[in-house]
Amino acid sequence: SPRPLTHDLVASVIDNLGGDLQDIYISELREHTYFAKLRIKKDGELVEVDCRPSDAIALAVTAKVPIFVAEDVLGEACGEN
């Protein structure tokens, strides 16, 4: 059988460790580089894990969770800042 892709592996690890992926948050745009966080609920607390946006988006699609983007990041990406 085919081996899991990285985003499938991360989803499996989160699940097997008792976490629940809540959403993906594109948090920052700095020097033409985007930053993202995986927001995982574990034992009633929200844990944020740094992640490359490309990996975070692939994981969000796989896990069917929402993707949020900080307003200032949207503004900057659209040339409004």
PDB file of N, CA, C and O in Angstrom, chain B, residues numbered from 101:
ATOM      1  N   SER B 101       0.844  -1.190   0.000  1.00  0.00           N
ATOM      2  CA  SER B 101       0.000   0.000   0.000  1.00  0.00           C
ATOM      3  C   SER B 101       0.886   1.249   0.000  1.00  0.00           C
ATOM      4  O   SER B 101       2.019   1.209   0.479  1.00  0.00           O
ATOM      5  N   PRO B 102       0.364   2.358  -0.540  1.00  0.00           N
ATOM      6  CA  PRO B 102       1.179   3.573  -0.598  1.00  0.00           C
ATOM      7  C   PRO B 102       1.462   4.119   0.800  1.00  0.00           C
ATOM      8  O   PRO B 102       0.638   4.000   1.707  1.00  0.00           O
ATOM      9  N   ARG B 103       2.614   4.706   0.952  1.00  0.00           N
ATOM     10  CA  ARG B 103       3.011   5.296   2.233  1.00  0.00           C
ATOM     11  C   ARG B 103       2.310   6.638   2.404  1.00  0.00           C
ATOM     12  O   ARG B 103       2.012   7.311   1.417  1.00  0.00           O
ATOM     13  N   PRO B 104       2.044   7.034   3.644  1.00  0.00           N
ATOM     14  CA  PRO B 104       1.328   8.299   3.851  1.00  0.00           C
ATOM     15  C   PRO B 104       2.175   9.507   3.446  1.00  0.00           C
ATOM     16  O   PRO B 104       3.393   9.529   3.627  1.00  0.00           O
ATOM     17  N   LEU B 105       1.496  10.499   2.897  1.00  0.00           N
ATOM     18  CA  LEU B 105       2.153  11.768   2.611  1.00  0.00           C
ATOM     19  C   LEU B 105       2.325  12.520   3.929  1.00  0.00           C
ATOM     20  O   LEU B 105       1.702  12.175   4.933  1.00  0.00           O
ATOM     21  N   THR B 106       3.165  13.539   3.921  1.00  0.00           N
ATOM     22  CA  THR B 106       3.479  14.255   5.158  1.00  0.00           C
ATOM     23  C   THR B 106       2.230  14.776   5.856  1.00  0.00           C
ATOM     24  O   THR B 106       2.094  14.617   7.069  1.00  0.00           O
ATOM     25  N   HIS B 107       1.311  15.396   5.111  1.00  0.00           N
ATOM     26  CA  HIS B 107       0.116  15.946   5.761  1.00  0.00           C
ATOM     27  C   HIS B 107      -0.784  14.840   6.313  1.00  0.00           C
ATOM     28  O   HIS B 107      -1.455  15.043   7.326  1.00  0.00           O
ATOM     29  N   ASP B 108      -0.809  13.672   5.662  1.00  0.00           N
ATOM     30  CA  ASP B 108      -1.560  12.537   6.207  1.00  0.00           C
ATOM     31  C   ASP B 108      -0.909  12.048   7.501  1.00  0.00           C
ATOM     32  O   ASP B 108      -1.598  11.713   8.464  1.00  0.00           O
ATOM     33  N   LEU B 109       0.408  12.012   7.512  1.00  0.00           N
ATOM     34  CA  LEU B 109       1.154  11.600   8.699  1.00  0.00           C
ATOM     35  C   LEU B 109       0.885  12.550   9.867  1.00  0.00           C
ATOM     36  O   LEU B 109       0.623  12.100  10.983  1.00  0.00           O
ATOM     37  N   VAL B 110       0.948  13.853   9.618  1.00  0.00           N
ATOM     38  CA  VAL B 110       0.714  14.835  10.683  1.00  0.00           C
ATOM     39  C   VAL B 110      -0.705  14.700  11.229  1.00  0.00           C
ATOM     40  O   VAL B 110      -0.904  14.749  12.443  1.00  0.00           O
ATOM     41  N   ALA B 111      -1.687  14.531  10.355  1.00  0.00           N
ATOM     42  CA  ALA B 111      -3.073  14.350  10.803  1.00  0.00           C
ATOM     43  C   ALA B 111      -3.187  13.114  11.685  1.00  0.00           C
ATOM     44  O   ALA B 111      -3.872  13.143  12.707  1.00  0.00           O
ATOM     45  N   SER B 112      -2.531  12.044  11.302  1.00  0.00           N
ATOM     46  CA  SER B 112      -2.553  10.803  12.074  1.00  0.00           C
ATOM     47  C   SER B 112      -1.874  10.977  13.431  1.00  0.00           C
ATOM     48  O   SER B 112      -2.378  10.489  14.443  1.00  0.00           O
ATOM     49  N   VAL B 113      -0.741  11.665  13.461  1.00  0.00           N
ATOM     50  CA  VAL B 113      -0.025  11.894  14.719  1.00  0.00           C
ATOM     51  C   VAL B 113      -0.886  12.724  15.674  1.00  0.00           C
ATOM     52  O   VAL B 113      -1.002  12.390  16.853  1.00  0.00           O
ATOM     53  N   ILE B 114      -1.484  13.795  15.174  1.00  0.00           N
ATOM     54  CA  ILE B 114      -2.350  14.631  16.016  1.00  0.00           C
ATOM     55  C   ILE B 114      -3.467  13.786  16.611  1.00  0.00           C
ATOM     56  O   ILE B 114      -3.729  13.848  17.812  1.00  0.00           O
ATOM     57  N   ASP B 115      -4.121  12.999  15.771  1.00  0.00           N
ATOM     58  CA  ASP B 115      -5.231  12.156  16.216  1.00  0.00           C
ATOM     59  C   ASP B 115      -4.769  11.108  17.227  1.00  0.00           C
ATOM     60  O   ASP B 115      -5.400  10.931  18.269  1.00  0.00           O
ATOM     61  N   ASN B 116      -3.682  10.420  16.928  1.00  0.00           N
ATOM     62  CA  ASN B 116      -3.199   9.354  17.812  1.00  0.00           C
ATOM     63  C   ASN B 116      -2.681   9.867  19.153  1.00  0.00           C
ATOM     64  O   ASN B 116      -2.628   9.116  20.126  1.00  0.00           O
ATOM     65  N   LEU B 117      -2.303  11.134  19.207  1.00  0.00           N
ATOM     66  CA  LEU B 117      -1.859  11.721  20.471  1.00  0.00           C
ATOM     67  C   LEU B 117      -3.007  12.405  21.223  1.00  0.00           C
ATOM     68  O   LEU B 117      -2.790  13.071  22.236  1.00  0.00           O
ATOM     69  N   GLY B 118      -4.222  12.229  20.716  1.00  0.00           N
ATOM     70  CA  GLY B 118      -5.396  12.752  21.410  1.00  0.00           C
ATOM     71  C   GLY B 118      -5.708  14.205  21.137  1.00  0.00           C
ATOM     72  O   GLY B 118      -6.477  14.825  21.871  1.00  0.00           O
ATOM     73  N   GLY B 119      -5.123  14.751  20.097  1.00  0.00           N
ATOM     74  CA  GLY B 119      -5.401  16.139  19.736  1.00  0.00           C
ATOM     75  C   GLY B 119      -6.524  16.220  18.720  1.00  0.00           C
ATOM     76  O   GLY B 119      -6.886  15.228  18.086  1.00  0.00           O
ATOM     77  N   ASP B 120      -7.067  17.417  18.576  1.00  0.00           N
ATOM     78  CA  ASP B 120      -8.121  17.669  17.596  1.00  0.00           C
ATOM     79  C   ASP B 120      -7.750  18.944  16.843  1.00  0.00           C
ATOM     80  O   ASP B 120      -7.800  20.038  17.403  1.00  0.00           O
ATOM     81  N   LEU B 121      -7.379  18.799  15.576  1.00  0.00           N
ATOM     82  CA  LEU B 121      -7.008  19.961  14.771  1.00  0.00           C
ATOM     83  C   LEU B 121      -8.237  20.843  14.601  1.00  0.00           C
ATOM     84  O   LEU B 121      -9.241  20.424  14.026  1.00  0.00           O
ATOM     85  N   GLN B 122      -8.146  22.077  15.111  1.00  0.00           N
ATOM     86  CA  GLN B 122      -9.275  23.006  15.062  1.00  0.00           C
ATOM     87  C   GLN B 122      -9.306  23.788  13.759  1.00  0.00           C
ATOM     88  O   GLN B 122     -10.343  23.885  13.103  1.00  0.00           O
ATOM     89  N   ASP B 123      -8.154  24.349  13.391  1.00  0.00           N
ATOM     90  CA  ASP B 123      -8.067  25.170  12.194  1.00  0.00           C
ATOM     91  C   ASP B 123      -6.609  25.476  11.892  1.00  0.00           C
ATOM     92  O   ASP B 123      -5.697  25.096  12.627  1.00  0.00           O
ATOM     93  N   ILE B 124      -6.429  26.171  10.791  1.00  0.00           N
ATOM     94  CA  ILE B 124      -5.122  26.646  10.358  1.00  0.00           C
ATOM     95  C   ILE B 124      -5.186  28.163  10.377  1.00  0.00           C
ATOM     96  O   ILE B 124      -6.192  28.750   9.977  1.00  0.00           O
ATOM     97  N   TYR B 125      -4.129  28.796  10.835  1.00  0.00           N
ATOM     98  CA  TYR B 125      -4.110  30.249  10.926  1.00  0.00           C
ATOM     99  C   TYR B 125      -2.866  30.778  10.214  1.00  0.00           C
ATOM    100  O   TYR B 125      -1.742  30.539  10.654  1.00  0.00           O
ATOM    101  N   ILE B 126      -3.075  31.496   9.114  1.00  0.00           N
ATOM    102  CA  ILE B 126      -1.974  32.165   8.423  1.00  0.00           C
ATOM    103  C   ILE B 126      -1.772  33.468   9.195  1.00  0.00           C
ATOM    104  O   ILE B 126      -2.576  34.395   9.093  1.00  0.00           O
ATOM    105  N   SER B 127      -0.699  33.522   9.958  1.00  0.00           N
ATOM    106  CA  SER B 127      -0.564  34.545  10.991  1.00  0.00           C
ATOM    107  C   SER B 127       0.270  35.763  10.624  1.00  0.00           C
ATOM    108  O   SER B 127       0.097  36.836  11.202  1.00  0.00           O
ATOM    109  N   GLU B 128       1.166  35.599   9.673  1.00  0.00           N
ATOM    110  CA  GLU B 128       2.144  36.673   9.468  1.00  0.00           C
ATOM    111  C   GLU B 128       2.713  36.624   8.056  1.00  0.00           C
ATOM    112  O   GLU B 128       2.834  35.558   7.451  1.00  0.00           O
ATOM    113  N   LEU B 129       3.058  37.798   7.549  1.00  0.00           N
ATOM    114  CA  LEU B 129       3.796  37.927   6.291  1.00  0.00           C
ATOM    115  C   LEU B 129       4.981  38.831   6.596  1.00  0.00           C
ATOM    116  O   LEU B 129       4.822  40.020   6.872  1.00  0.00           O
ATOM    117  N   ARG B 130       6.172  38.245   6.540  1.00  0.00           N
ATOM    118  CA  ARG B 130       7.384  38.984   6.890  1.00  0.00           C
ATOM    119  C   ARG B 130       8.443  38.738   5.818  1.00  0.00           C
ATOM    120  O   ARG B 130       8.816  37.595   5.553  1.00  0.00           O
ATOM    121  N   GLU B 131       8.923  39.821   5.205  1.00  0.00           N
ATOM    122  CA  GLU B 131       9.955  39.729   4.171  1.00  0.00           C
ATOM    123  C   GLU B 131       9.594  38.714   3.088  1.00  0.00           C
ATOM    124  O   GLU B 131      10.400  37.856   2.728  1.00  0.00           O
ATOM    125  N   HIS B 132       8.381  38.828   2.583  1.00  0.00           N
ATOM    126  CA  HIS B 132       7.855  37.986   1.504  1.00  0.00           C
ATOM    127  C   HIS B 132       7.706  36.522   1.902  1.00  0.00           C
ATOM    128  O   HIS B 132       7.626  35.651   1.036  1.00  0.00           O
ATOM    129  N   THR B 133       7.669  36.244   3.199  1.00  0.00           N
ATOM    130  CA  THR B 133       7.498  34.876   3.686  1.00  0.00           C
ATOM    131  C   THR B 133       6.264  34.817   4.574  1.00  0.00           C
ATOM    132  O   THR B 133       6.122  35.596   5.517  1.00  0.00           O
ATOM    133  N   TYR B 134       5.377  33.884   4.261  1.00  0.00           N
ATOM    134  CA  TYR B 134       4.176  33.682   5.076  1.00  0.00           C
ATOM    135  C   TYR B 134       4.487  32.711   6.212  1.00  0.00           C
ATOM    136  O   TYR B 134       5.323  31.817   6.079  1.00  0.00           O
ATOM    137  N   PHE B 135       3.794  32.908   7.328  1.00  0.00           N
ATOM    138  CA  PHE B 135       3.929  32.037   8.491  1.00  0.00           C
ATOM    139  C   PHE B 135       2.547  31.519   8.864  1.00  0.00           C
ATOM    140  O   PHE B 135       1.552  32.233   8.743  1.00  0.00           O
ATOM    141  N   ALA B 136       2.495  30.272   9.317  1.00  0.00           N
ATOM    142  CA  ALA B 136       1.208  29.670   9.676  1.00  0.00           C
ATOM    143  C   ALA B 136       1.332  28.908  10.985  1.00  0.00           C
ATOM    144  O   ALA B 136       2.425  28.562  11.433  1.00  0.00           O
ATOM    145  N   LYS B 137       0.176  28.661  11.578  1.00  0.00           N
ATOM    146  CA  LYS B 137       0.115  27.872  12.806  1.00  0.00           C
ATOM    147  C   LYS B 137      -0.987  26.832  12.672  1.00  0.00           C
ATOM    148  O   LYS B 137      -2.063  27.104  12.140  1.00  0.00           O
ATOM    149  N   LEU B 138      -0.695  25.641  13.167  1.00  0.00           N
ATOM    150  CA  LEU B 138      -1.729  24.628  13.344  1.00  0.00           C
ATOM    151  C   LEU B 138      -2.318  24.896  14.718  1.00  0.00           C
ATOM    152  O   LEU B 138      -1.575  25.020  15.691  1.00  0.00           O
ATOM    153  N   ARG B 139      -3.632  24.986  14.815  1.00  0.00           N
ATOM    154  CA  ARG B 139      -4.252  25.192  16.124  1.00  0.00           C
ATOM    155  C   ARG B 139      -4.950  23.894  16.512  1.00  0.00           C
ATOM    156  O   ARG B 139      -5.927  23.472  15.894  1.00  0.00           O
ATOM    157  N   ILE B 140      -4.411  23.281  17.556  1.00  0.00           N
ATOM    158  CA  ILE B 140      -4.820  21.941  17.978  1.00  0.00           C
ATOM    159  C   ILE B 140      -5.389  22.012  19.385  1.00  0.00           C
ATOM    160  O   ILE B 140      -4.772  22.589  20.281  1.00  0.00           O
ATOM    161  N   LYS B 141      -6.566  21.427  19.582  1.00  0.00           N
ATOM    162  CA  LYS B 141      -7.140  21.351  20.921  1.00  0.00           C
ATOM    163  C   LYS B 141      -6.704  20.038  21.545  1.00  0.00           C
ATOM    164  O   LYS B 141      -6.895  18.968  20.967  1.00  0.00           O
ATOM    165  N   LYS B 142      -6.113  20.130  22.739  1.00  0.00           N
ATOM    166  CA  LYS B 142      -5.628  18.952  23.470  1.00  0.00           C
ATOM    167  C   LYS B 142      -5.932  19.165  24.938  1.00  0.00           C
ATOM    168  O   LYS B 142      -5.499  20.152  25.532  1.00  0.00           O
ATOM    169  N   ASP B 143      -6.673  18.242  25.522  1.00  0.00           N
ATOM    170  CA  ASP B 143      -7.035  18.320  26.945  1.00  0.00           C
ATOM    171  C   ASP B 143      -7.661  19.668  27.297  1.00  0.00           C
ATOM    172  O   ASP B 143      -7.359  20.247  28.341  1.00  0.00           O
ATOM    173  N   GLY B 144      -8.534  20.162  26.421  1.00  0.00           N
ATOM    174  CA  GLY B 144      -9.253  21.404  26.683  1.00  0.00           C
ATOM    175  C   GLY B 144      -8.462  22.677  26.441  1.00  0.00           C
ATOM    176  O   GLY B 144      -8.998  23.773  26.609  1.00  0.00           O
ATOM    177  N   GLU B 145      -7.213  22.561  26.054  1.00  0.00           N
ATOM    178  CA  GLU B 145      -6.382  23.737  25.792  1.00  0.00           C
ATOM    179  C   GLU B 145      -6.037  23.826  24.314  1.00  0.00           C
ATOM    180  O   GLU B 145      -5.896  22.813  23.630  1.00  0.00           O
ATOM    181  N   LEU B 146      -5.903  25.054  23.837  1.00  0.00           N
ATOM    182  CA  LEU B 146      -5.524  25.278  22.447  1.00  0.00           C
ATOM    183  C   LEU B 146      -4.009  25.400  22.357  1.00  0.00           C
ATOM    184  O   LEU B 146      -3.401  26.248  23.011  1.00  0.00           O
ATOM    185  N   VAL B 147      -3.412  24.545  21.541  1.00  0.00           N
ATOM    186  CA  VAL B 147      -1.964  24.537  21.334  1.00  0.00           C
ATOM    187  C   VAL B 147      -1.703  25.018  19.912  1.00  0.00           C
ATOM    188  O   VAL B 147      -2.331  24.535  18.970  1.00  0.00           O
ATOM    189  N   GLU B 148      -0.786  25.961  19.750  1.00  0.00           N
ATOM    190  CA  GLU B 148      -0.426  26.452  18.423  1.00  0.00           C
ATOM    191  C   GLU B 148       0.953  25.918  18.053  1.00  0.00           C
ATOM    192  O   GLU B 148       1.907  26.034  18.822  1.00  0.00           O
ATOM    193  N   VAL B 149       1.039  25.331  16.864  1.00  0.00           N
ATOM    194  CA  VAL B 149       2.287  24.742  16.388  1.00  0.00           C
ATOM    195  C   VAL B 149       2.683  25.443  15.090  1.00  0.00           C
ATOM    196  O   VAL B 149       1.891  25.513  14.151  1.00  0.00           O
ATOM    197  N   ASP B 150       3.902  25.957  15.042  1.00  0.00           N
ATOM    198  CA  ASP B 150       4.414  26.626  13.853  1.00  0.00           C
ATOM    199  C   ASP B 150       4.476  25.636  12.692  1.00  0.00           C
ATOM    200  O   ASP B 150       4.835  24.472  12.875  1.00  0.00           O
ATOM    201  N   CYS B 151       4.125  26.108  11.501  1.00  0.00           N
ATOM    202  CA  CYS B 151       4.069  25.224  10.335  1.00  0.00           C
ATOM    203  C   CYS B 151       4.251  26.049   9.067  1.00  0.00           C
ATOM    204  O   CYS B 151       3.853  27.213   9.016  1.00  0.00           O
ATOM    205  N   ARG B 152       4.850  25.450   8.051  1.00  0.00           N
ATOM    206  CA  ARG B 152       4.908  26.130   6.751  1.00  0.00           C
ATOM    207  C   ARG B 152       3.486  26.226   6.209  1.00  0.00           C
ATOM    208  O   ARG B 152       2.729  25.259   6.307  1.00  0.00           O
ATOM    209  N   PRO B 153       3.104  27.369   5.638  1.00  0.00           N
ATOM    210  CA  PRO B 153       1.748  27.508   5.118  1.00  0.00           C
ATOM    211  C   PRO B 153       1.367  26.439   4.093  1.00  0.00           C
ATOM    212  O   PRO B 153       0.228  25.972   4.093  1.00  0.00           O
ATOM    213  N   SER B 154       2.287  26.048   3.229  1.00  0.00           N
ATOM    214  CA  SER B 154       1.952  25.028   2.225  1.00  0.00           C
ATOM    215  C   SER B 154       1.573  23.710   2.892  1.00  0.00           C
ATOM    216  O   SER B 154       0.625  23.050   2.465  1.00  0.00           O
ATOM    217  N   ASP B 155       2.305  23.325   3.932  1.00  0.00           N
ATOM    218  CA  ASP B 155       1.973  22.102   4.661  1.00  0.00           C
ATOM    219  C   ASP B 155       0.667  22.271   5.429  1.00  0.00           C
ATOM    220  O   ASP B 155      -0.156  21.357   5.475  1.00  0.00           O
ATOM    221  N   ALA B 156       0.479  23.449   6.034  1.00  0.00           N
ATOM    222  CA  ALA B 156      -0.737  23.710   6.800  1.00  0.00           C
ATOM    223  C   ALA B 156      -1.975  23.645   5.908  1.00  0.00           C
ATOM    224  O   ALA B 156      -2.994  23.078   6.302  1.00  0.00           O
ATOM    225  N   ILE B 157      -1.892  24.218   4.720  1.00  0.00           N
ATOM    226  CA  ILE B 157      -3.034  24.206   3.806  1.00  0.00           C
ATOM    227  C   ILE B 157      -3.330  22.785   3.337  1.00  0.00           C
ATOM    228  O   ILE B 157      -4.494  22.388   3.276  1.00  0.00           O
ATOM    229  N   ALA B 158      -2.303  22.019   3.008  1.00  0.00           N
ATOM    230  CA  ALA B 158      -2.512  20.614   2.620  1.00  0.00           C
ATOM    231  C   ALA B 158      -3.173  19.839   3.756  1.00  0.00           C
ATOM    232  O   ALA B 158      -4.061  19.022   3.514  1.00  0.00           O
ATOM    233  N   LEU B 159      -2.749  20.089   4.983  1.00  0.00           N
ATOM    234  CA  LEU B 159      -3.335  19.427   6.142  1.00  0.00           C
ATOM    235  C   LEU B 159      -4.787  19.856   6.335  1.00  0.00           C
ATOM    236  O   LEU B 159      -5.641  19.022   6.637  1.00  0.00           O
ATOM    237  N   ALA B 160      -5.074  21.143   6.165  1.00  0.00           N
ATOM    238  CA  ALA B 160      -6.448  21.640   6.307  1.00  0.00           C
ATOM    239  C   ALA B 160      -7.383  20.981   5.301  1.00  0.00           C
ATOM    240  O   ALA B 160      -8.511  20.622   5.638  1.00  0.00           O
ATOM    241  N   VAL B 161      -6.920  20.822   4.076  1.00  0.00           N
ATOM    242  CA  VAL B 161      -7.737  20.166   3.051  1.00  0.00           C
ATOM    243  C   VAL B 161      -7.971  18.706   3.420  1.00  0.00           C
ATOM    244  O   VAL B 161      -9.091  18.208   3.309  1.00  0.00           O
ATOM    245  N   THR B 162      -6.922  18.023   3.858  1.00  0.00           N
ATOM    246  CA  THR B 162      -7.034  16.618   4.255  1.00  0.00           C
ATOM    247  C   THR B 162      -7.978  16.447   5.437  1.00  0.00           C
ATOM    248  O   THR B 162      -8.826  15.555   5.437  1.00  0.00           O
ATOM    249  N   ALA B 163      -7.829  17.308   6.451  1.00  0.00           N
ATOM    250  CA  ALA B 163      -8.604  17.185   7.687  1.00  0.00           C
ATOM    251  C   ALA B 163      -9.945  17.912   7.618  1.00  0.00           C
ATOM    252  O   ALA B 163     -10.759  17.811   8.537  1.00  0.00           O
ATOM    253  N   LYS B 164     -10.171  18.640   6.531  1.00  0.00           N
ATOM    254  CA  LYS B 164     -11.416  19.392   6.346  1.00  0.00           C
ATOM    255  C   LYS B 164     -11.670  20.366   7.498  1.00  0.00           C
ATOM    256  O   LYS B 164     -12.746  20.383   8.095  1.00  0.00           O
ATOM    257  N   VAL B 165     -10.651  21.174   7.793  1.00  0.00           N
ATOM    258  CA  VAL B 165     -10.781  22.210   8.818  1.00  0.00           C
ATOM    259  C   VAL B 165     -10.632  23.582   8.164  1.00  0.00           C
ATOM    260  O   VAL B 165     -10.036  23.695   7.093  1.00  0.00           O
ATOM    261  N   PRO B 166     -11.170  24.630   8.802  1.00  0.00           N
ATOM    262  CA  PRO B 166     -11.087  25.972   8.213  1.00  0.00           C
ATOM    263  C   PRO B 166      -9.668  26.529   8.195  1.00  0.00           C
ATOM    264  O   PRO B 166      -8.807  26.148   8.988  1.00  0.00           O
ATOM    265  N   ILE B 167      -9.467  27.445   7.258  1.00  0.00           N
ATOM    266  CA  ILE B 167      -8.212  28.185   7.145  1.00  0.00           C
ATOM    267  C   ILE B 167      -8.539  29.653   7.399  1.00  0.00           C
ATOM    268  O   ILE B 167      -9.367  30.241   6.704  1.00  0.00           O
ATOM    269  N   PHE B 168      -7.885  30.240   8.399  1.00  0.00           N
ATOM    270  CA  PHE B 168      -8.073  31.648   8.717  1.00  0.00           C
ATOM    271  C   PHE B 168      -6.799  32.408   8.378  1.00  0.00           C
ATOM    272  O   PHE B 168      -5.694  31.870   8.447  1.00  0.00           O
ATOM    273  N   VAL B 169      -6.983  33.681   8.007  1.00  0.00           N
ATOM    274  CA  VAL B 169      -5.843  34.530   7.665  1.00  0.00           C
ATOM    275  C   VAL B 169      -5.977  35.832   8.448  1.00  0.00           C
ATOM    276  O   VAL B 169      -7.047  36.441   8.469  1.00  0.00           O
ATOM    277  N   ALA B 170      -4.896  36.258   9.090  1.00  0.00           N
ATOM    278  CA  ALA B 170      -4.903  37.521   9.829  1.00  0.00           C
ATOM    279  C   ALA B 170      -5.245  38.666   8.880  1.00  0.00           C
ATOM    280  O   ALA B 170      -4.793  38.690   7.735  1.00  0.00           O
ATOM    281  N   GLU B 171      -6.047  39.616   9.365  1.00  0.00           N
ATOM    282  CA  GLU B 171      -6.484  40.729   8.517  1.00  0.00           C
ATOM    283  C   GLU B 171      -5.313  41.524   7.954  1.00  0.00           C
ATOM    284  O   GLU B 171      -5.340  41.919   6.789  1.00  0.00           O
ATOM    285  N   ASP B 172      -4.290  41.764   8.763  1.00  0.00           N
ATOM    286  CA  ASP B 172      -3.148  42.538   8.267  1.00  0.00           C
ATOM    287  C   ASP B 172      -2.391  41.778   7.180  1.00  0.00           C
ATOM    288  O   ASP B 172      -1.823  42.391   6.276  1.00  0.00           O
ATOM    289  N   VAL B 173      -2.379  40.453   7.261  1.00  0.00           N
ATOM    290  CA  VAL B 173      -1.737  39.638   6.220  1.00  0.00           C
ATOM    291  C   VAL B 173      -2.532  39.753   4.924  1.00  0.00           C
ATOM    292  O   VAL B 173      -1.951  39.905   3.849  1.00  0.00           O
ATOM    293  N   LEU B 174      -3.856  39.682   5.019  1.00  0.00           N
ATOM    294  CA  LEU B 174      -4.697  39.839   3.826  1.00  0.00           C
ATOM    295  C   LEU B 174      -4.480  41.209   3.196  1.00  0.00           C
ATOM    296  O   LEU B 174      -4.326  41.326   1.981  1.00  0.00           O
ATOM    297  N   GLY B 175      -4.469  42.243   4.032  1.00  0.00           N
ATOM    298  CA  GLY B 175      -4.267  43.596   3.524  1.00  0.00           C
ATOM    299  C   GLY B 175      -2.934  43.753   2.822  1.00  0.00           C
ATOM    300  O   GLY B 175      -2.854  44.348   1.748  1.00  0.00           O
ATOM    301  N   GLU B 176      -1.894  43.220   3.427  1.00  0.00           N
ATOM    302  CA  GLU B 176      -0.561  43.319   2.828  1.00  0.00           C
ATOM    303  C   GLU B 176      -0.473  42.501   1.545  1.00  0.00           C
ATOM    304  O   GLU B 176       0.125  42.946   0.565  1.00  0.00           O
ATOM    305  N   ALA B 177      -1.059  41.319   1.544  1.00  0.00           N
ATOM    306  CA  ALA B 177      -1.023  40.456   0.361  1.00  0.00           C
ATOM    307  C   ALA B 177      -1.798  41.075  -0.801  1.00  0.00           C
ATOM    308  O   ALA B 177      -1.480  40.844  -1.967  1.00  0.00           O
ATOM    309  N   CYS B 178      -2.821  41.864  -0.464  1.00  0.00           N
ATOM    310  CA  CYS B 178      -3.633  42.513  -1.501  1.00  0.00           C
ATOM    311  C   CYS B 178      -3.099  43.895  -1.869  1.00  0.00           C
ATOM    312  O   CYS B 178      -3.706  44.601  -2.674  1.00  0.00           O
ATOM    313  N   GLY B 179      -1.971  44.280  -1.286  1.00  0.00           N
ATOM    314  CA  GLY B 179      -1.365  45.562  -1.597  1.00  0.00           C
ATOM    315  C   GLY B 179      -2.026  46.743  -0.915  1.00  0.00           C
ATOM    316  O   GLY B 179      -1.861  47.881  -1.352  1.00  0.00           O
ATOM    317  N   GLU B 180      -2.774  46.489   0.155  1.00  0.00           N
ATOM    318  CA  GLU B 180      -3.476  47.563   0.854  1.00  0.00           C
ATOM    319  C   GLU B 180      -2.632  48.208   1.937  1.00  0.00           C
ATOM    320  O   GLU B 180      -3.038  49.228   2.494  1.00  0.00           O
ATOM    321  N   ASN B 181      -1.478  47.652   2.252  1.00  0.00           N
ATOM    322  CA  ASN B 181      -0.634  48.225   3.320  1.00  0.00           C
ATOM    323  C   ASN B 181       0.587  48.875   2.731  1.00  0.00           C
ATOM    324  O   ASN B 181       1.415  49.412   3.467  1.00  0.00           O
TER     325      ASN B 181
END
